[in-house]
């Protein structure tokens, strides 16, 4: 296997992010001893199962059989995605409300029934918002329905670790292997104590007749310790200094490519749909060179392979700087110049 240059972001298909030396040291140390995994695994859980069963042991052992349980997960139709099958894995049934692009409060209100276990919301780039999260929380809580949020890639900024809970979201899940830079197969679940405890109950199998539906998602002691260390490091970073580094390296690529006829190169900074400052290549009507998909293929077939972003607004190329290592911006600029000016 050849190492690649990852200018595509913290995507799982490229390995997420790189572990800091301190995280690796902590994981190595954890590998040298035994611990009480029942206590350590309090960091793991199954979100939807928690909303359906609470901490009732009989209900937990039933899953994924949801007969007699509240098993409907409400989702705005515009936010359906290829990860939502995870709700169904535990026995949940997804019920859509609204249209593909937008929705109205009455549509969510009408969708809530005595079978509703939660309203699920996704935060991510280029995903339709639908109702504002404050409106979703108001409608759901008036009917005693929890709101759960997939915010896998929504940190940084650091403030997001608490801001969603402050808004009133009942549980929020973050990826451990993206902006937090922990082990790739870890995550962080935060929210109401009783729901987090219910998630834990759905995961553990110690002394129980049957393992909970969260059992396949167990995480090793090494990875849990690694995630805790990564979170501690993440909370101490100077976010402005990190973004300044991304601006510098992205600005180098911008300076190398600007001025190419019929290409509009923009150093985008502050767009909520982009992961930090990044150069973006837009193709103007007079451009007669290779199309975006062809450029991606040429980059990926090179040595080393280079992966860039998948656009978002239209058929553009965005170069995500969050995982670009020092010096790699020169390789990216060289290859793009070679392809775009040939």
N, C-alpha and C positions, 0 to 999 in steps of 0.2 A: 504494500500500500504506500502511495506517495502522499506526503503532507500537502495540504492545499492552502491557498490564501483565502481566508474567509472574509469577504467584503459583502456578505449577504445578511449579516446580523446574527443574533443569538438563536438561530434556528436549530432544532434538534437534529435535523438531517445532516448538519455540518459539525455536530458534536457540542452544540451549546456554546460554552465559553471556556476559557482557560482557568485552571485552578491556581490560586496564588501559592507560593512556596509554604506559607504558614498553614494553609488548608491541607496541603499534602503532608506536612509534618504532623499535624493533628491526627490525620487519618492513619498514618503509620504508627503513631503512638497508641491509638485506639485498638490497633490490630494486635497489640502485644498483651492484652489482658481480657478477662471475661467481665461481663457486667450483668446487671439485672435488666434484661431486655424488656420486661413488662413495664418497668419505669421509663426506660429510655425511649420506648416506642410511643410515648404520649405525644410525640411530635407527628405521628402518622395518623391517618384516618380516611374515612370514605364519606364524602360530603352528602351526597344525595341519600344514601342509606341512613345517615343520621337524621335527616328531616323526615323520613318515612317511619322510622322505628323508635326514635328517641333512645332511651337506655333500657327499654323493655326486653329482657333476655329471650322471651318466646318469639317476639317479632323478629329479633336479630337472627335467630336460628332458622326462621322461615325463609328469609331472603335467599334467592331472588323470587320466591313465591310471595306475591303481594296481596293475596286474597284477604279482604277485610281491612287493608291498610290504605292510607292516603298515598297514592303512588303516582299522581300526575305532576309533571314538571312543566311549568308554563314558560315558554320561550317566544320572544318576538320573532316572527317569521323571518325578518331580515337578518337575524343573527344566527340562523341555523348554520352549522359548520361541520367539518369532518371529524371533530372531536366530540360532538354531542352524543355519540353512541355510548360514551362512558356513563351517561345518565341511565341508559337502558341496561347496561351491564349488571347493575344491581337490582334490576327489576322495575325501574322507573319507566313511565310512559310519557313521552314528550307530547305536549299539547301546544299547538301554535296559536298565537293571537296576532292580529294586525296583518298588514300587507308586506311585500318584499322590501319596500323603501321606507314606509312610515306607518304609524299607528296612532290611535286616539285613546285617551284614558278609558272611555266606556268599553273599548274592546278588551282591555285587560280586566276591567271590572266584571264583564260578562263571562270571561273565561274561568274565573275563580269559582270553584265548587267545593263541596265537602270532601272531594277526592284530591284536592290540590295539596301537595306537600311543600312546594316552594315555588318561587319565581326565580328563574336562572337568568343571569345577565352576563354578557361577554364584553370586556373592554379590550380593544386591540386596534391596530392600524387598519384603516379602510373598511371597518365594519360599521354598518348603519347603526345609529344610536337608538332610533325609535323614541320612546319617552325619556325625558330626563330622569336620571337615577332618583332624584328627590321625589318625583311624582310616582315612580314605581314603588318606592319605599312607603310613601303615604298610603297608596291604594292597598298594598299587600298587608301592611301592619294594621290598617283599619279592620281587616278581616282575619287577623291573627295568623298570617302566612309569612314565613321567613323569606328573606331575599338573600340569595347566594351569588357571589361574583367570581367569575374567572378573570383574574388579572395577572395571568402568567408572566407577561413581559412588561408589566407596567411599573417596574422599578429598574433603574432610577426614574424619577427623583426619589430620594429617601423618604420624603413626606408621604408618599403613597402607601407606605407600610402601615400608616395609621389613618390617613385621610378618609378612606372608604368606610372604615369602622365608625369614624367620627360622624360621617354622613348618616349612618344608621343601617348600613349593610350588616346582616346577621352573621355571615361567614364569607371570607374572601380567601382565595387560594392564589399563591404566587409560586412560580417556578423557582427552584433552588439553583438551577444550572444556567440561568440567563444572566440578567444584570447583577444578581447577587454574587455570581461566580462561585457557587458551591458545586458539589457533585451533580452530574447531569440527571441522575435518577432520584433526586430529592425534591421536596416542595415544602412550602410553609402554609399552614392553615391557621387563620386567626379569626376571632369573632366571639360570639356569646359562649360563655363557659360551658353551659349545659349542652350546647350543640357540638362543641369541640369534644366534650366528654363522650357524647353519643357516637361521634365519628370514631373515637378510640375504641369504644365497646364493639363497634362493627368490624374492627380490624383484629383485635386480639383473639387468641384461641386457647390461652393458658387455662387448663382445668375445665374447659367447656366441652360438651358432647360433640359440637360441630364447630368448625372454624367459620368466622364471619366472612362476608363477601369481600372485605378489604384484605383478607389474608394474602392474595397474590401480589399485593402492593407493598409487602413488607420491605423495610429498608435496613441495611446492615448497620451495626454499631459504628463502623468506620465512616459510613456516609452520613449518619446522623451527627456525629461529632464534627465531621468536615463541614456540614451545613451550618452548624452553630458557630463555628470559627469564621466561616465566610460572612455570616450575618454581622458578627462583631466587627470584622474588618470593614464591611460595607457601611456600617453606621459611622465609622470614623473617617471615611474618605472625604476629600475636598472635591465636591462635585463640580464646582466651577473650574478647578484646575484640570480635572479629567476632561471636561467639555472643551477647555482651551487646547488641550492636546489633540482632540479630534478635529478642532477647527484648523489647527496648524497643518496636520497631515492631510486633511481634506482640502485645505487651501492650496497645498502643493499640487495636487491633482487638478484642481480648478485652474490654477495658473498655467499649467502645462497644456491644457486642452482648450482654454478660451481662445476665441478668434478663429476657430475652424468654421469655414463658411457653411451656412444653413444648419448649424447646430447651436442651440441655446444652452449654455452651461450655467447653472445656477448653484450657488452655495446656499442651500436651504438650512435655515437655523430657526428653531422654534415651532416648526410644523408638528402638531401633536400626532400626525400619522407617520412621522419619521423618527427613528431611534437616534436622536441627537443630531448634531450638525453633520451634513453630508453633501458632497457634490452630486448633482443630478443632471443628466444629459437628456434634453428634449430635442426631438427631431422636427425641424421646420419643413414646410411644404417643398422647398427646393432641394432637399437632401436626396441624393441619388446613390449613396453608399449603402453598405450592408444594413439590414434592418436589426432591430433590437434583439430578436431571437437568434439571428445569425451571429451577432457580436457575442452574445452569451456563450454560444456553442464554441466559438473560436477561443474565447477566454478559458473555457473549461477543458479544452483539448490541449492547451499549452503545457509548458513545463516551467514552473509548477502550475497546476490548474488554479484558475482564479474564479471564484464564485461571487457574483454581485447581486444586488437586490432585484426583485421582480416587478419594479415599478409601482403602480398603484392608481395614479390618476388616469393615465393612458399608457401608450406604449413607450415609456421612458426607461432609462437605465439609471438606477440610483446606487451609489457606492457607499455602503454603510461602514462607518469607520470604527464601530465599537470593538471589533475583534481584529482590526488591522494592526499588526505588530510593527515596531519601529523599523523603518527601511523598506517595508513592503509597499508603501505608497509610491516609491520610485519604480518598483517593478510593475505596479498597476498602471501608472502613467505611461511607462515605456510601451507596454503591450497595447494599451488603448490608442496611443499615437500611431503605433504600427498598423493597427486594424483600421482606424478611421482615416488615415492619410494615405493608404496604399492606393 
